[in-house]
């Protein structure tokens, strides 16, 4: 992932660290939920996916960030071993500024058709909200959880720490690195 920028890893780290310092010193740390949602809405969609992967990792899951294209209909595959069972969550991320997530997205995630994912929990995470149809579809399919921006921010605060906006670039960079390692481990030899 980092190589696509054409810079050595150490320079990417330096740039990300500089962005974190600039955000902390001159832009400030958004305090309210609304300010933090606004910050999320300005993120690059791929960075938003990485942030969500980092959140699930901090909630105790092993996460894999899917490729940015041909992702199989979802963005994050999260798993964790519980006593006597393996829990899997398929996460679709939608970084929208104003648009609400429509019912078609919920239906598409519910109908992925991959037999390996038939018993997985499903989550759609957005910076905005959901249409009435999307909410109704999720209610009808109890394995689907909808997480809007005002629900997401407290989750980020709890699991990534209240200062996560100051460390945003660092968190995202680590999520990309950890996902690259996970993808390499799953690659056929």
C-alpha positions as CSV (number, residue, x, y, z in Angstrom):
1,X,0.0,0.0,0.0
2,X,2.7,2.5,0.9
3,X,4.8,1.7,-2.1
4,X,2.0,3.0,-4.4
5,X,2.8,6.5,-3.3
6,X,6.3,6.1,-4.7
7,X,8.0,7.0,-1.4
8,X,10.0,4.8,0.9
9,X,8.2,3.6,4.1
10,X,10.1,5.9,6.4
11,X,9.1,9.0,4.3
12,X,5.4,8.0,4.4
13,X,5.7,7.6,8.2
14,X,7.3,11.1,8.4
15,X,4.6,12.6,6.3
16,X,1.8,11.0,8.4
17,X,3.5,12.1,11.6
18,X,3.7,15.6,10.3
19,X,0.0,15.6,9.4
20,X,-0.8,14.4,12.9
21,X,1.3,17.2,14.5
22,X,-0.2,19.9,12.2
23,X,-3.7,18.7,13.1
24,X,-2.9,18.7,16.8
25,X,-1.2,22.0,16.9
26,X,-2.9,24.2,14.4
27,X,-6.2,22.6,13.4
28,X,-7.1,21.4,16.9
29,X,-8.8,18.4,18.3
30,X,-12.5,18.2,17.4
31,X,-14.3,18.0,20.7
32,X,-18.0,17.4,20.0
33,X,-19.5,14.4,18.2
34,X,-20.6,16.7,15.4
35,X,-17.1,18.1,14.9
36,X,-15.7,14.5,14.9
37,X,-18.3,13.3,12.4
38,X,-17.3,16.4,10.2
39,X,-13.7,15.3,10.4
40,X,-14.6,11.7,9.3
41,X,-16.7,13.1,6.4
42,X,-13.5,14.8,5.1
43,X,-11.4,11.7,5.1
44,X,-10.4,9.9,2.0
45,X,-12.9,6.9,1.7
46,X,-10.0,4.4,1.7
47,X,-8.6,6.0,4.9
48,X,-12.1,5.7,6.4
49,X,-12.1,2.0,5.7
50,X,-8.7,1.7,7.3
51,X,-10.0,3.6,10.4
52,X,-13.0,1.2,10.7
53,X,-10.6,-1.8,10.4
54,X,-8.5,-0.3,13.2
55,X,-11.6,0.1,15.3
56,X,-12.6,-3.6,14.8
57,X,-9.0,-4.6,15.6
58,X,-9.2,-2.7,18.9
59,X,-12.5,-4.4,19.7
60,X,-10.6,-7.7,19.7
61,X,-10.9,-8.8,16.1
62,X,-8.3,-9.8,13.5
63,X,-9.1,-7.7,10.5
64,X,-8.4,-7.8,6.8
65,X,-8.9,-4.7,4.7
66,X,-10.1,-5.8,1.3
67,X,-8.5,-4.4,-1.9
68,X,-9.9,-1.1,-2.9
69,X,-11.4,-2.6,-6.1
70,X,-12.9,-6.0,-6.6
71,X,-13.4,-6.3,-2.8
72,X,-16.2,-8.9,-3.0
73,X,-18.9,-6.4,-1.9
74,X,-17.4,-5.4,1.5
75,X,-14.4,-3.5,2.9
76,X,-13.3,-5.2,6.2
77,X,-13.4,-8.9,7.2
78,X,-13.1,-9.2,11.0
79,X,-12.8,-12.4,12.9
80,X,-12.3,-13.3,16.6
81,X,-12.2,-16.6,18.4
82,X,-14.7,-16.9,21.2
83,X,-15.1,-19.9,23.5
84,X,-16.5,-22.7,21.3
85,X,-17.0,-20.6,18.2
86,X,-15.5,-18.2,15.7
87,X,-17.2,-14.9,15.2
88,X,-17.0,-13.2,11.8
89,X,-18.2,-9.7,10.9
90,X,-18.3,-8.4,7.3
91,X,-18.1,-4.6,7.3
92,X,-19.1,-2.3,4.5
93,X,-17.9,1.3,4.9
94,X,-19.7,4.3,3.3
95,X,-18.0,7.7,3.8
96,X,-20.7,10.0,2.7
97,X,-20.9,13.7,3.4
98,X,-24.6,14.1,3.2
99,X,-26.2,11.2,1.3
100,X,-27.9,8.6,3.4
101,X,-27.1,4.9,2.8
102,X,-29.9,3.5,0.7
103,X,-31.7,0.2,1.1
104,X,-29.9,-1.2,-2.0
105,X,-26.6,-1.2,-0.1
106,X,-28.1,-3.2,2.8
107,X,-29.7,-5.6,0.4
108,X,-26.4,-6.1,-1.5
109,X,-24.6,-6.9,1.7
110,X,-27.3,-9.2,2.8
111,X,-27.2,-11.0,-0.5
112,X,-23.5,-11.5,-1.0
113,X,-24.0,-15.1,-1.8
114,X,-20.7,-16.4,-0.5
115,X,-21.4,-19.6,1.4
116,X,-18.4,-19.0,3.6
117,X,-20.0,-15.8,4.9
118,X,-23.5,-17.2,5.4
119,X,-23.2,-17.1,9.2
120,X,-21.2,-13.9,9.5
121,X,-22.6,-10.8,11.2
122,X,-23.0,-7.8,8.9
123,X,-22.2,-4.2,9.6
124,X,-22.6,-1.1,7.5
125,X,-20.7,1.9,8.9
126,X,-21.3,5.4,7.5
127,X,-20.4,8.9,8.4
128,X,-24.0,10.0,7.5
129,X,-27.2,8.1,8.2
130,X,-29.5,5.5,6.7
131,X,-32.8,5.8,4.7
132,X,-36.0,4.5,6.3
133,X,-35.9,1.6,3.8
134,X,-32.3,0.7,4.8
135,X,-33.3,0.7,8.5
136,X,-36.3,-1.5,7.8
137,X,-34.2,-3.9,5.8
138,X,-31.7,-4.2,8.6
139,X,-34.5,-4.7,11.2
140,X,-35.9,-7.6,9.0
141,X,-32.4,-9.2,8.9
142,X,-31.2,-9.4,12.5
143,X,-27.6,-10.2,11.6
144,X,-27.2,-6.7,10.0
145,X,-26.1,-3.8,12.2
146,X,-26.2,-0.2,11.0
147,X,-23.7,2.2,12.5
148,X,-24.1,5.9,11.6
149,X,-21.7,8.7,12.3
150,X,-23.1,9.7,15.7
151,X,-22.9,6.1,16.8
152,X,-19.4,5.6,15.3
153,X,-17.7,8.5,17.1
154,X,-18.4,7.2,20.6
155,X,-17.1,3.8,19.5
156,X,-13.9,5.4,18.2
157,X,-13.6,7.3,21.5
158,X,-14.0,4.2,23.6
159,X,-11.7,1.8,21.6
160,X,-9.1,4.1,20.1
161,X,-9.0,6.7,22.8
162,X,-10.6,10.2,23.0
163,X,-7.5,11.7,21.3
164,X,-7.9,9.5,18.1
165,X,-8.4,12.6,15.9
166,X,-4.9,13.8,16.8
167,X,-3.5,10.4,15.9
168,X,-5.7,9.8,12.9
169,X,-2.9,9.5,10.2
170,X,-0.9,7.2,12.5
171,X,-3.9,5.0,13.2
172,X,-4.7,4.7,9.5
173,X,-1.1,4.0,8.5
174,X,-0.9,1.2,11.1
175,X,-4.2,-0.3,9.8
176,X,-2.8,-0.4,6.3
177,X,0.4,-2.0,7.5
178,X,-1.4,-4.6,9.6
179,X,-3.8,-5.4,6.8
180,X,-0.9,-5.8,4.4
181,X,0.6,-8.4,6.8
182,X,-2.8,-10.2,7.1
183,X,-3.2,-10.3,3.3
184,X,0.4,-11.7,2.9
185,X,-0.4,-14.4,5.4
186,X,-3.5,-15.4,3.4
187,X,-1.8,-15.3,0.0
188,X,-1.2,-18.7,-1.5
189,X,2.4,-19.8,-1.4
